[in-house]
């Protein structure tokens, strides 16, 4: 969490140039309100870099609806998108939950850079575990950390593509 200098700035500007849904000030407030104290002591450079990595995680998801404009660089705002209660979302709105997800993702990335999108090798996966009479087999490629504090914000906005198979 050390660092000084200029680094990459978080720029919440227009649909075609923005690299973030939230400013560092908004992430500061989010973390402060939730008692995530490590954020406050980090440098602005480290905060900005973590914010951009957090944005990459939020952007890696598949959301309901379509981009509002062909020229926009980010996935939000969207048309034909609904929230967890199936209420239409304005085409000029980035949902608070998406902003909160990026803020929490930035915090997680500040604590441990690269934790949200690690490079994995085939050796990184556990395919089967057995303890006494309990035997669990995992679907390959699905044995990864789940960040409930982030994904919980996004769940109502995501396409339903996953499936759980019990055997």
PETAVEN-V917811 format. One line per field, one symbol per residue. phi: phi as a letter, one per 20 degrees, with the letter a starting at -180 (. if undefined). burial: b if it has 9 or more other ideal C-beta (glycine too) atoms within 8 Angstrom, else e. Layout:
BEGIN
phi=???
burial=???
END
This chain:
BEGIN
phi=.eqcoeleeececdgecfdaeceffffgfgfffdmeffffeffffffffffffffgffffeddfncgfcfefedfdfcdldcefemegdgfdddggfffffffffffffffbgnfecffddgffdeebcccleeccddffndecfdegfefffegfdefedebdddc
burial=eebeeebeebeeeebeebbbbbebebbbebbbeeebebbeebbebbbbbbbbbbbbbbeebebbbebbeeebeeebbbbebbbeeeeebeeeeebebbbbbbbbbbbbbbeeeebbeeeeeeeebeeeeeeeeeeeebeeeebeeebeebbebbeebbeeeeeeeee
END
